[in-house]
C-alpha cells in the first residue's frame, strides 16, 4: 500500500475506534497515528490467531485496523488515566 493509503486507512480506523471507545475523537493527528499503529497491532493479533492481516485498502483491512486501534486506544487511556498532576 502507498503511504497515502496508509494515512487514509489510519485516519478512518483511528476515528472509528475513538468514537467507539470514548465517543469523541482524539484529534486528527492522533487519530491517524492511532489508526496506523492499530493497523499494525490488529495485523499482528489477527496473524497470531490464524487470520489474515491487513491486506490492502478494503473493508476487511479497516475492520482489522479498527480492532487494533481499539486495543491501542484502551492501553493509551489506561496509561494516560494513571498520570497525576502535582
Secondary structure, DSSP 8 states (H G I E B T S, - for coil): --HHHHHHHHHHHHHHHHHHHHSS---HHHHHHHHHHHHHHHHHHHHHTTS----SSSHHHHHHHHHHHHHHHHHHHHHHHT----
